[in-house]
Amino acid sequence: MKNTITLIMALCLFTNFLAAQTERDSKTVGDYPPSITGPDYICANTTFTIQNLPAGVSPSWTVSSDLVIISASGNSVLVGSSSYTNFGQWVKASYEVQGTSKFIQKDVAIWKSGIQSLKIGKAIMQGDPESYGGEIGLYRPLSGGIPLTGSNFIWSTSAINWIPEFQGYYFTIFDGTACGQIEVSVNFTDVCGANSTIYKNFDIECSPYFTCYPNPASNILTIAIDQTAIALNQQFSGKLQKSPFDVRLYDNQGNWLQRASSSGENVNFNTSGLLNGIYFVHIYDGINAKPEIRKIIVKH
């Protein structure tokens, strides 16, 4: 009995499916609601077409402020754009059916290939990294955080100690330690099939426990260790080590130049013999495996 009921239910479901399929296949174009076809991104002059309008109905086309109508003919319109990337644009077709005004709108974005900081509205490059790194990605503003379309994403940064964990994707996770103003950039094949680079500067807060001065330095660079760092070292190690702080100076190529140990007193590096340029101070606090890093400029 149970098997018979199951079979009857299955036959009913199949019959309903066939009926729905037959109804769908029997529909003509005019049975479907009007829609605008065309790309989501405008890379150059682009054609949009309204489909499924009732017979004898003609549309009137309008576009958002950063788009321009080049020409319109029948159910199609040719649209051009301004010279910069912009989101939140639209193409609209208005029409009248039996005395009732109607319209349909398609949301689009303008994309211009090239090198861009893209500080338009909400930034396309988004993230909230800290000194130890974090996730940064490309997202379409005003579109619910949808990932930006593209391929072959290659990430890089001005912080030599931030290493991207993922390449080829619209996002990555930087790992390392750095602070100050850090430029992050990504090069990729964009939605228009061309090469684009997007960059953004992130201001990363430095730990208040270590201060390097003067910066720029000429003759002597001083690294001051805050008493809080000393107290933390003692708290986590159980006792104050003799020289818990290991301070090192590197050049811009990662070459180790000078080193000093400290139990909390200031460290001084002689910079008088160094060439003008960028250097990095690494401070190991005896607690964390990764150092605190400061960017230093030597200028005579």
N, C-alpha and C positions, 0 to 999 in steps of 0.2 A: 504493500500500500504506500509506504513512504517513498519508494523508488518511483511509483507511478505519479505521485504528486510532484516530485522533483522534475520528472520528464515533462509534465504539463507546464510547469513554470518556465522551464527552459524553452519550450516551444512558443509560449506566449512572448517571452523576451525577444526571441528571434523574429517572430512575426512583426512585433513593434519596430524592430531595427529595420526590417525590409521596407516597412511602410514609410518610415522616416527617410530612408535612403531614396525611395521612389519619389517622395515629395520634393526632396532636395534636387534630384536630377531633373525633375519636370519644371523647375523654376526657370524663368527667362532672366536675362540680365536685369530687366526692370523690376524684378521682384526683390532685389537686394537693396539695402539702403545705400545712398550715395557715399562715396569715399574719394579721398584725394590720394593719388599715387605719385611717387617721386622719392628721391633719396632723403635720408634724415640729415645729411650734411651737404651744404652747398659749397662746392670746391671752385666752381666756375659758373658761367651762365647755365641755368638748370631749368628743365621743363617739368611742370607739374600738370597733371590731368585729373579732372573729376570724372569718376565712373558712375554708371547706373542712374543718371538723371532721367526723369520722365521725358517722354518724347515731346519735342517742341519747347523744352525749357532751356534757357541759356543762362550761364552763370555770369556774375559780375565779380571781378577779382580785386582783392586788396592784400597788402603785405605789411609787415611790421616796419618800423622806422629805419632800420639798417639794411633793408632790402629795397629793391627797385624793380618795377615791372618794365621789362624791355618791350614786350609785345604780348598780345593776347589774341587768340583765334579759336572760336568755337569753345570747346570744353578744355582747352589747354592754355597755359600761360608760361612765358619764358621770363625767368627771374634772375636778376643779377644781385651782387652784394657789395658791401663796403670793403675796404682794404684791410680789415683786421678780423681776427677771430672773435666771435661773439655768440653767446648762447641765448636761449629764451626768445628766438625769432619765430615767426609764423607766416603761413600762407593761407588765405581765407577765400572761399568761394561762397557768394551769396546768391540766392535764387528765390523764385516765387512759385508756389504750387497752389492752384485754386484759390488765389487771393491771400495766401498765408506766406509771410516772409520766413525763409529758413537760411541757414548757413552751415557750412562745415569747415573745420580748421585743421591744419596739419602743423604741428610744432617741428621746427627745424633748427639747425645751428649752422653758423658760418664757420668755415675752417680755412685758414690761410697757412700754407706750409712755410717753414723757415724756423728761425731762432726767435723764441718768444718768452717773455717773462709771464705773460698772461695774467696781469693783475686786473682782470675784468670781472667786476662783481665779486663773487666768491672765487678764490684762487682755484685753478684746476689741480695744481699740486697741493695735496693736503696731507697733514700728519702732525703729530705732537711729540716730536722726538725730545729726548733728554740727553744729558752728557754721555750716557752709555749707549746711545743710539735709539732705535725704535722704528716703527713701520711708517713708510711714506708711500703714497700712491697717487695715481692720476684718476680724477673723478669728474664727471660732468656736473657742473653746478646747476642748480634749479631743476635737476632731473632725478631727484631722489637718490643721489649718490651712486648713479650707474657708472661702472668703470668706463674710462675713455677707450674707444675702439682704436685698435692699431695692432702692431706686431713688432717683434724683434727689439724689445725695449732693453737698452743698455744704460745702466745707472752709474753715476760717478759723483764725487764730492770733493770739495776743496780741503776737507779734513783728511790728512793722509792716514789717520788712525781709525777712520770709519770705513768699514768694509761691507759692501753690499752682499747679502747672502743669496739673493735670487737675481738672475739676469734673464731677460727675455719676456718678463711679465710686466703688467701695468702697475705693479707694486713691488716693493722690496723691503727687507728689514736690514737696517744698518747696525752693525755690531762693532763696538770699540769704545773709546773714551775721547771726548773732545768737548770744547765749549767755546763761547764767543759767537761771532757771526760766521755761519757755515753755509756755503752755497752748494745746493744739491741740483744736479741736472740729469736729464734723461734724454737720450737720442733714440728715435724709433721711426718705423715706417707708419705714416699717419693714414687717416681714413681716405685721403685723396691719392694714396699710393706713392707719395713723395716722402722725402726725409724731413723730419722736424726735430727740434730740440726745445725742451721746456726747462726753465731754471727758476729757482726761487731761493732767497736767502732766509735762513732760519736763525733766530737769535737764541742760542742755547746758554742757559744760566750756568755760570761756573760755581763750583763749591766755594763757600766763603772761608774755608779753613786754610787755604793757601793763597798767598798774594805774591806776585812777582813785580818788582819795581826797580828802577824806572823802566818804562816800556813806551818808546824805544830806549834801549840801553846803549851806552857808549863805552864806558870803562869797566864798571862793576854792575853786575846784576844781582839783586838780593831776593832771596826766596824766604818769606816770613811764614812761620807755621803757627796757626792760631791755637790758643790753649785748649779749645774744644776738641781739636784733633788729637792732642796729647791725652786728654781725658778719655776719649773714645778708644784710643789704642790701649790704654790701661784697663778699661772696662772689658774689652773683648779678649784681651790676652791674659787677663787675670793679674798681671803685674806689668810695670813699665819696663820695657826692654831697654838695654843700654843705649842702643842707637836704632830705634824702630823705623826712622824715616830715611829712605834711600832716594836721593835726589840726583837726577842725571840730565845732562844737556846734550841734545842731538841737533845736527844740522838738518836742512830741508830734504836731504837725501837719506836720512835715517842713520847717519854715521854718529857713533857715540864719541863725544868730545871731552866731556868732563863729568866727574861724579863726586858726590860728597855724602856723608852720613850725618844724621842729626838726631838728638834726643829731644828736640823741641826748640833749640836755638836757631837763629837765622843762618841761612846758607848763602855764601857769596861766591859767585863765579866771575872770573876775570874775563871780560869780553873785549879788552883793548886790542887783542891780536886777531880778532875774528873779522871776516869780511862783512860788509853791509849785506843785510838780507834777513830771511826768516829762519828762526830756530824754534826748537820745542823743548820745554822742560817737562820731564816725567817725574812724578812724585809718588813713590810707593809708601803707603802708610802703615805697612805691617799687618793690615787686616784684609784688604781686598787684593785679589790676585792681579787685577788690572790697575794701572797707575792713573792718577789725576794728571791731565795734560794741559799745559798752557802754551799758547803761541807767543813767541817773543820776537821783536824786531831789534836788530842791531843796526845802529846808524851812527857814524862818526862825523 
